[in-house]
């Protein structure tokens, strides 16, 4: 398979009833950057996120809008989501074990994101979320709760 086919097969596997099947397309040392994780993650985190999404959205789908491939790099713009009818375990996304789940809202959720995949020897070695700050996690929370407050930079000590 060429790099684009590997990425498409991985995405199809992760939205299936058996998201762990996506492991076949991940290198043992895959690195996941950006998005909802506060630090780089590996295959375990990628698969946990897939499992959490399927549990929260029983009809979860990646709606691929555009794919650009050049060499071993594949950029994908997509909107993911589904009907929020299961508990959403945000701890998987923010790296906090034991964080409370968001109870089902019954809302149809759609989150736009852009990803950059690196594929080597038929396996995904790197996944990087390259979405704008208003997309992804913030968009998910806004749709579920109706509001998201920006962090107070002065109080947090960030400059």
CORTASUL-V631172 format. One record per residue. N is the residue number from 1. D_LAST is the distance of its C-alpha to the last C-alpha in Angstrom with 1 decimal. Layout:
n->N d_last->D_LAST
n->N d_last->D_LAST
//
This chain:
n->1 d_last->45.4
n->2 d_last->43.1
n->3 d_last->39.3
n->4 d_last->39.2
n->5 d_last->42.0
n->6 d_last->40.2
n->7 d_last->37.1
n->8 d_last->39.3
n->9 d_last->41.4
n->10 d_last->38.4
n->11 d_last->37.1
n->12 d_last->40.6
n->13 d_last->41.0
n->14 d_last->37.8
n->15 d_last->38.8
n->16 d_last->42.3
n->17 d_last->43.8
n->18 d_last->43.1
n->19 d_last->39.5
n->20 d_last->40.0
n->21 d_last->42.2
n->22 d_last->39.0
n->23 d_last->38.8
n->24 d_last->41.6
n->25 d_last->39.3
n->26 d_last->36.5
n->27 d_last->36.5
n->28 d_last->36.5
n->29 d_last->33.2
n->30 d_last->31.5
n->31 d_last->27.7
n->32 d_last->25.9
n->33 d_last->22.3
n->34 d_last->19.9
n->35 d_last->21.0
n->36 d_last->21.1
n->37 d_last->21.0
n->38 d_last->17.9
n->39 d_last->19.5
n->40 d_last->22.4
n->41 d_last->25.7
n->42 d_last->29.3
n->43 d_last->32.6
n->44 d_last->32.7
n->45 d_last->29.4
n->46 d_last->30.5
n->47 d_last->33.9
n->48 d_last->32.4
n->49 d_last->30.4
n->50 d_last->33.5
n->51 d_last->35.6
n->52 d_last->33.2
n->53 d_last->33.3
n->54 d_last->37.1
n->55 d_last->37.4
n->56 d_last->35.3
n->57 d_last->36.8
n->58 d_last->40.5
n->59 d_last->40.9
n->60 d_last->37.6
n->61 d_last->37.7
n->62 d_last->35.6
n->63 d_last->36.5
n->64 d_last->36.2
n->65 d_last->35.8
n->66 d_last->35.4
n->67 d_last->35.7
n->68 d_last->35.3
n->69 d_last->36.5
n->70 d_last->36.8
n->71 d_last->37.9
n->72 d_last->36.3
n->73 d_last->33.3
n->74 d_last->33.6
n->75 d_last->31.1
n->76 d_last->31.8
n->77 d_last->30.8
n->78 d_last->32.0
n->79 d_last->31.9
n->80 d_last->32.5
n->81 d_last->33.6
n->82 d_last->36.7
n->83 d_last->38.0
n->84 d_last->35.9
n->85 d_last->38.9
n->86 d_last->37.8
n->87 d_last->35.1
n->88 d_last->31.7
n->89 d_last->30.4
n->90 d_last->26.6
n->91 d_last->26.3
n->92 d_last->27.3
n->93 d_last->24.5
n->94 d_last->21.6
n->95 d_last->23.2
n->96 d_last->24.2
n->97 d_last->27.9
n->98 d_last->29.8
n->99 d_last->27.5
n->100 d_last->29.7
n->101 d_last->31.1
n->102 d_last->30.9
n->103 d_last->34.6
n->104 d_last->36.3
n->105 d_last->35.8
n->106 d_last->38.5
n->107 d_last->36.1
n->108 d_last->36.3
n->109 d_last->32.8
n->110 d_last->31.9
n->111 d_last->28.6
n->112 d_last->28.0
n->113 d_last->26.4
n->114 d_last->26.7
n->115 d_last->27.3
n->116 d_last->28.1
n->117 d_last->30.8
n->118 d_last->32.1
n->119 d_last->35.7
n->120 d_last->37.8
n->121 d_last->41.4
n->122 d_last->41.5
n->123 d_last->38.5
n->124 d_last->34.9
n->125 d_last->32.7
n->126 d_last->29.3
n->127 d_last->27.9
n->128 d_last->24.6
n->129 d_last->23.3
n->130 d_last->22.1
n->131 d_last->21.9
n->132 d_last->19.6
n->133 d_last->17.2
n->134 d_last->19.8
n->135 d_last->22.4
n->136 d_last->23.1
n->137 d_last->22.0
n->138 d_last->20.6
n->139 d_last->23.9
n->140 d_last->25.9
n->141 d_last->24.5
n->142 d_last->25.0
n->143 d_last->28.5
n->144 d_last->29.4
n->145 d_last->28.0
n->146 d_last->27.9
n->147 d_last->24.3
n->148 d_last->20.8
n->149 d_last->18.1
n->150 d_last->14.5
n->151 d_last->12.1
n->152 d_last->10.8
n->153 d_last->7.0
n->154 d_last->7.6
n->155 d_last->10.1
n->156 d_last->8.8
n->157 d_last->6.4
n->158 d_last->3.7
n->159 d_last->0.0
//
